[in-house]
Amino acid sequence: MPETQQQISADEVAHLADLARIDLSAEERERLAPQLAVVLEYAASLDGVAGDDVPATSHPLPLRNVLREDVPQPSLTAEEALSGAPAVEQQRFEVPRILGDEQ
Amino acid sequence: MNDVRRTAAEAADALAAGETTSVALTQAHLDRIAEVDGAVHAFLHVDAEGALAAAEESDRRRASGAPASPLDGVPVAVKDVLATRGQPTTCGSKVLEGWVPPYDATVVTLLREAGLPILGKTNMDEFAMGSSTEHSAYGPTRNPWDLGRVPGGSGGGSAAAVAAFEAPLALGTDTGGSIRQPGALTGTVGVKPTYGGVSRYGLVAMANSLDQVGPVTRTVLDSALLHEVIGGHDPRDSTSLPDPVGGLVEAARRGAAGDLTGLKVGKIAELRGEGYQDGVEERFEDSLALLEKAGAEVIEVACPSFVHALAAYYLIMPSEASSNLARFDAMRYGLRVPPDGVDDPSAEQVMRASREAGFGDEVKRRIILGTFALSAGYVDAFYGKGQKVRTLIQRDFAAAWAQVDVLVSPTSPSTAFPIGEKQHDPRSMYLNDVATVPANLAGVPGISVPNGLHDGLPVGFQVLAPRQADDRLYRVGAALESLLEQQWGGPLLSQAPALEGASA
């Protein structure tokens, strides 16, 4: 049960960093691991606070399916959209290769 | 100096009476920035040219008798988390160093349409994650009351800019207290509007269900004036409320008369006691006595779930933040760094190396926390548990509104702390938000008004109101402000150090 867990280990931090796509150094993993215990304490402090009958709230407003009229509007030019890109080629975002990894 | 000491309302009156010009007013603030910002470091970017050009246009409108708004020509500073076309927007992060957005946030468009020259962009904790502005990748902002102390955060730059008379008005954003807590720590006024009352389009999101843009000023009336400029429906924000925002300036003017007869005020039983400095509690009691003298009825209200608000917040916020920050993938904008020693790296390897190089400690911490709280097998025990407690907090508010018109508490449990004291201790840093997060979880509006000093440092008084009853914040806030200023013989900030010739 996660509630009884006292620590998140450096190995678990490595796994989470992997999921979050961040190359954490070994030093960072060691340093972050004990700091992450704060979330376990917070979660443990909420044990039994809300019963099964309490619904979850994801948002402060009960808004649903907010759509605007389907009317064409001005948008960014290609140059504007590309203005912050790290690399551009032929009016497109140039990115590193996406194939060839272990997957 | 006279020009920069004016409140925004006074500056607007002086412009309307032809006693000053927007160019003179804007230049005076640019001069003040040049003089004191080396020590305060409230600004990440100053746009003298753009501000003066906007000021010239404003003066032309005034001369032709057609000002665009009551605040036309009054300069403003903007937190660096809001997109500004043609001006850098870094969010206090190396990831966005040098990024110049090709579009304006809706609130920035509204500022421009109302004729407010934009002085520049203010410092903040990276991606608004923090309560001290020490987590900015560009160095901390210093508290104008004591340059060795933090101004609060994440909007420490906006609060310090206003407190140091570098700008009469600023915009902030508040996810868990990032407008109100810096207000308390710098002796300024900060308002978190009702969720959905101000557009979030162009606000670089930390936690979408909690973030809200709001005013940062020296007086309650000035916040009302700015709130009326930025508030209202925006079709570009799907969480924007359809109703117009108004009556705030009127409420502030009415409140300033100091009569609160018939008002029912609830002091929140759970937001005091352990963890609150004695001086903060004493100022709070003094202010309650003033409200009673003004005719308000003060009762204690129990909000039993509020003791769990901080825990729920620190489960929900990192979950949303980790999802939001996935957009910084080094592909379409932002920092791109190739990994060391890899020939022909893949997009994923570049992404990992870029995020490692670009994000600071606190951002990494929250991404990892959020990834954990949302990961398979844990989501019910962490994120889901926080969401249920969020329901209980909303129920506490609903029950309170059946008894009282507004709820009150100290804004922050402590006054400004020394730079470096809590920077590497997330647990004690997060406690700064204990009194401010319930409002974000429920979407209700809140204001912080300076209500005195403790050991020479400002203390803040928080007022909360039901959703879309933001006018009550201004009525009560302005009443308290005017009663306190009668006691002090002037604004609290007149007791702050002058800063001329100060150096960090």
Interface residues (C-beta under 8 A of the other chain):
Chain A: M1 P2 E3 I8 E12 V13 L16 A17 L19 A20 R21 I22 D23 L24 S25 E28 L32 Q35 L36 V38 V39 E41 Y42 A43 S45 L46 V49 A50 V54 P55 A56 T57 S58 H59 P60 L61 L63 V66 R68 L76 E80 A81 S83 G84 A85 P86 A87 F93 V95 P96 R97 I98 L99 G100 D101
Chain B: W99 V100 P101 P102 Y103 Y195 G196 S209 P235 S238 T239 L241 S305 H308 L310 A311 A312 Y314 L315 P318 S322 A326 D329 A330 M331 R332 Y333 G334 L335 R336 P339 D344 P345 S346 A347 E348 Q349 V350 M351 R352 A353 R355 E356 F359 K364 R365 I367 I368 L369 T371 F372 A373 S375 G377 Y378 A381 F382 G384 K385 G386 Q387 K388 V389 R390 T391 L392 Q394 P426 R427 Y430 L441 A442 G443 R467
